[in-house]
Amino acid sequence: MRLFKGRSENDIEAADLPRVAEAGDVIDVRTYHEWEAGHLPFARHIPIDELLARVGELDKERLSVFICHIGARSLAASDALGRNGYRTANVSGGMEAAKTAGLPVVRDDGSPGRVVGA
């Protein structure tokens, strides 16, 4: 039995994130360790294990684009909230795809960051 499809009809490409971030919210669902090592400068951090408790921070009418390391956790978050009336999308390939697309990865202080796995 598969818990999620692997790709969603709502997947977006990492290279499109800067444009998408102007119209929606990019939500990074990785762990604190992963976030602290490096994240997209325009992303918000809501770890997946806190998402249910913090779902009230999301606007159901605004697009929420989820990202994680390679796309599995973000796909689960996108699918779950999408089934509950939220406008969602998943970043295909996650932060690894963002790095490959040349998007900036920074630490909280703005210095260059790096992508690490859980």
C-alpha positions as CSV (number, residue, x, y, z in Angstrom):
1,M,0.0,0.0,0.0
2,R,1.3,3.4,-0.9
3,L,0.7,6.3,1.4
4,F,1.1,8.9,-1.3
5,K,1.5,9.0,-5.0
6,G,5.0,10.2,-5.4
7,R,3.9,13.1,-7.6
8,S,0.8,15.2,-7.5
9,E,-1.1,17.0,-10.1
10,N,-0.3,20.1,-8.0
11,D,3.5,19.7,-8.2
12,I,5.4,22.7,-9.1
13,E,9.0,23.0,-10.3
14,A,11.6,24.5,-7.9
15,A,12.7,27.0,-10.5
16,D,9.2,28.5,-10.4
17,L,9.3,29.2,-6.6
18,P,10.4,32.8,-6.7
19,R,7.4,33.7,-8.9
20,V,5.0,31.5,-7.0
21,A,6.1,33.0,-3.7
22,E,4.8,36.3,-4.8
23,A,1.2,34.9,-4.9
24,G,1.4,32.2,-2.3
25,D,3.2,31.0,0.8
26,V,6.2,28.7,0.7
27,I,6.1,26.4,3.7
28,D,9.2,24.4,4.6
29,V,8.1,21.3,6.6
30,R,11.6,20.0,7.4
31,T,13.0,19.6,10.9
32,Y,14.7,22.4,12.8
33,H,18.1,20.9,12.1
34,E,17.4,20.9,8.3
35,W,16.0,24.5,8.4
36,E,18.9,25.9,10.5
37,A,21.5,24.4,8.0
38,G,19.8,26.3,5.1
39,H,16.5,27.3,3.7
40,L,14.9,29.5,1.0
41,P,14.9,33.1,2.1
42,F,11.2,33.5,1.2
43,A,10.0,30.4,3.0
44,R,8.2,30.0,6.3
45,H,9.2,27.2,8.7
46,I,6.4,24.9,10.0
47,P,7.9,21.5,10.7
48,I,5.6,18.7,9.6
49,D,5.2,17.4,13.1
50,E,3.8,20.8,14.1
51,L,1.6,21.3,11.1
52,L,-1.6,20.1,12.5
53,A,-1.3,22.3,15.6
54,R,-0.3,25.3,13.5
55,V,-2.7,24.9,10.6
56,G,-4.5,28.0,11.8
57,E,-1.5,30.1,10.6
58,L,-2.4,29.2,7.0
59,D,-4.9,31.0,4.8
60,K,-7.2,28.5,3.2
61,E,-7.8,30.9,0.3
62,R,-4.1,31.6,-0.4
63,L,-1.9,29.0,-2.1
64,S,0.4,27.1,0.3
65,V,3.3,25.5,-1.4
66,F,5.1,22.9,0.7
67,I,8.8,21.9,0.4
68,C,11.0,19.4,2.3
69,H,14.3,17.7,1.5
70,I,13.3,15.7,-1.6
71,G,9.5,15.9,-1.7
72,A,8.0,13.1,0.4
73,R,7.0,15.0,3.5
74,S,5.9,18.0,1.6
75,L,3.7,15.9,-0.7
76,A,2.1,14.3,2.4
77,A,1.4,17.8,3.8
78,S,0.1,19.1,0.5
79,D,-2.2,16.1,0.0
80,A,-3.6,16.2,3.5
81,L,-4.4,19.9,3.6
82,G,-5.7,19.8,0.0
83,R,-8.2,17.1,1.0
84,N,-9.4,19.5,3.7
85,G,-10.1,22.5,1.6
86,Y,-6.8,24.3,1.4
87,R,-5.2,25.5,-1.8
88,T,-1.9,23.5,-1.9
89,A,1.0,22.5,-4.1
90,N,4.1,20.5,-3.6
91,V,7.7,21.3,-4.8
92,S,8.8,18.4,-6.9
93,G,12.2,17.3,-5.8
94,G,12.2,19.5,-2.7
95,M,15.2,21.5,-1.5
96,E,17.5,19.3,-3.6
97,A,15.7,20.5,-6.7
98,A,15.8,24.1,-5.4
99,K,19.6,23.8,-5.0
100,T,20.0,22.3,-8.5
101,A,17.8,25.2,-9.9
102,G,20.3,27.7,-8.4
103,L,17.9,29.2,-5.8
104,P,19.5,30.9,-2.9
105,V,19.9,28.8,0.3
106,V,20.5,30.8,3.4
107,R,20.8,30.5,7.2
108,D,18.7,32.6,9.5
109,D,21.4,35.3,9.7
110,G,21.5,35.6,5.9
111,S,24.8,33.8,5.4
112,P,25.0,31.1,2.8
113,G,23.4,27.8,3.9
114,R,23.4,24.3,2.7
115,V,20.8,21.6,2.1
116,V,21.0,18.6,4.5
117,G,18.7,15.6,5.0
118,A,17.0,14.6,8.2
